Structures are given as C-alpha cells and as structure tokens.
Amino acid sequence: MKKLRAGVIGLGFIGPQHVDAIRRVPQAEVVALCDHKAATVELVCKQLAVPKSYTNWQDLIDDTEIDVIHNCTQHALHDEINRAAILRGKHVYSEKPLSISAAAARDITLLASKCGIAAGVNHQYRMNAAVQEMRARLQKGMAGRPLMVTGCYLQESASQATDWSKKMLNTGIARTINDIGIHWVDTACFVLGQPVKEIMADLHTHFPIRTDAQGDTHEMNTEDTAFIMLRFADGTPGQFVVSKAANGHKNDLRLNLWCDGYGMEWAQEEPDRLVIGRKGIGYETLYMNSRTCQKEVIPYVTTPMGHVMGWSDALRNSVQAYYSSIIDGSFGSKEVPYCTFEDGFHGMAFVEACIRSSRERCWVEVEQL
C-alpha cells in the first residue's frame, strides 16, 4: 500500500513530536518540514532525516507529493493555514485551538466537511488508555449514572510577575483557557459523550503588568486563572479550575468522574493508571494492561503493565487513529475516537462562553454547531 505523505509546518516544541508520532504509523511517512527560520528547518531536517525543507508554508501546501498537513504553528496562524490546505485538497491535522473564534471555527469545520477532508485537532489526552477505559466503563453502565465531574489543569509557567514571553500575546481571545483549559474540557466531554451546555466562569489576571528580562513592561488583558462551573447536555454538573499560576504543578491535568456505582479518577502525570473509588471500600488503582481493560481499549495499551505509557504515546494513538480513518474512509463519521474539527469548534465556543460569563457575571449557554 502506498504510504500517506505528511508535511509538518512549525518546528517549535510540538512539531518534532508530530514527526515522531507520524513515523510510528506504518501507513505514513514524513516527507517535508517547514519553519519560517531557515536555520531551524535545515537543522531539524538534517537531525530527523526529512528530505524536503521549506521556509514558506504556502510552498509546502502547494507540494503535490504531500497528502496530509500537520499544522503546528502559533494560534494566530491556524485558520489561514488550515483553510489553504483544505482548499488544496490536503487532509489536515491541526494543533489546538482550532481557530481564533467560534465563528471562524464553525466556518473551517463546514469547509472541511464540504471538501471531504479528514480534519483532526490535537487533543491527545483523550487518547490515553486510562481515559478510554473511563469512557468505556461509563458507556457500558459499569460505573452507574454520572453524578458530577470535577478536576483541574494546573501549571506554574505564569506564577510570577516576571514570567513573560511573546507567546503570551499570541494566544487569541483568552490565554490559559485557550491553551490548556480546552484540553480538560475536550477530555471530559469525550469521557461523558456529551458537550457542555452552559457554564459560569470567573476569570482572573493576577499580574495586569508583566516585566520581561530586559525590564520592559507589558500590559496583560488575558487570564492567568479561571474557576468554571458547568453543566453537560445531559444535565450532569461539574466544576474545574485552570491556572498557569499554580507553583509546583508542572502539567497537572486531573479528571474526576463521580457515579452512583463508583468513582473514577485520572491524572495526566500518572497517565497509565485509573483510580477507582468504591463506597465502603476505598480506592483501588488499575494499571492499564490488556488483561484487565475493556476489549475496545486494548489498541491503546502499547506497553506491558508498569512500563508507563505517557504523553507521547497518547499523541501516537491520536495520530494513528487519524491516519487509519483516512485509509479506511471513516473520517467523516462521528464515531472516530480522535478530536475532530467539530470538537474543536465546541472548544472555541466554550472559550467564548467563559469570557462572556465572566464579564456578565452569570450563567451562559455554550454555542452549538
């Protein structure tokens, strides 16, 4: 079978991670990389043995040998690059957030559907085996009826007034919610199989003025921390906190689902295990392995028990599922496990609802596609 040929645009932290994930997919190969810095793309192409290099993303998209575009650029470029790739008949796997607004996300989602494009968004946390196990157990009724969802996504990168980078100015209409909050929301919605219907949010900017290493000051108009209550479409209530000002927390995403049968808890920093909480008994830890997980979760278990499956494994699972859907033609189905452009739209609608709720100090509905 002829392999699907991929081009990766953007070579910051995440771009080379995509290259590694693609190379773990037998049906795909990386044939080109692009970055606006010539020295960077030449160096990375040499290090990763990728044959073609570009400094202009339009040129990479115009390459007729490329079937799939991986958009790993900064947030503000996602819409323009995704649209150009779709109009040239390329499949697109984009980093999050999908767009700069819900309206733009709606437009690009409809365009991808109209053009018959496989359109994926990199919310890879849902592709951890333990998260898949949570969803499978809930769908089968094993845990009972969901009563509430809680959790957090905490980092420490903006916990001091001197924490500043240019990236803070390129996050769109929100910063912390747009960058990491939508990861938590996507994971929770995937597990429940329900979109968020309405929310109440309280956003905080701890440092309205930040100072860079040269002593220059920068005015900040986006949030460092958000406290969010929510209700899912089926009525399940929830709450979570998302912050980039939580000292000691490196990349701490936690999802807790409390059902009337038992509770389930998952932490991204301990990604290969699921904690089960039973009334009158206490907690038990289930290490992901093919003998004890649900049969539909087995494809996501890639190492023996105790050999930790982590962040890169979840990314590989997502990329594998995405390419498989292109090969078997299932990418237009709502049953694909990876995050689609439609899911990406829901993420942007959630971000806008949070901003509106915080400004108006009330519950607001989340726009639906």
Protein Blocks (a to p, Z undefined) as FASTA:
>chain_A
ZZdddddehjafklmmmmmmmmmpmkbccfbdcdfblklmmmmmmmnopabdcfbfklmm
mpmkbmbdcdfbdfklmmmmmmmmmmnopacdddddfblbfklmmmmmmmmmmnopacdd
ddfklmpfklmmmmmmmmnomnopafbdcdddddfklmbfklccfklmmnojbfklmmmm
mmmmmmmmmmnopacfbdcdddddfblbacdfkopacddfbdfbdcdddddfkopacddd
ddfkbghiablccdddddfkbccdddfklmmbccdddehibpcdddddfklmcfklmmmm
mbdehiacdfklmmmmmmmmmmmmmmnopmmpckbfbdcfklmmmmmmmmmmmmmmmmno
pacddddZZ
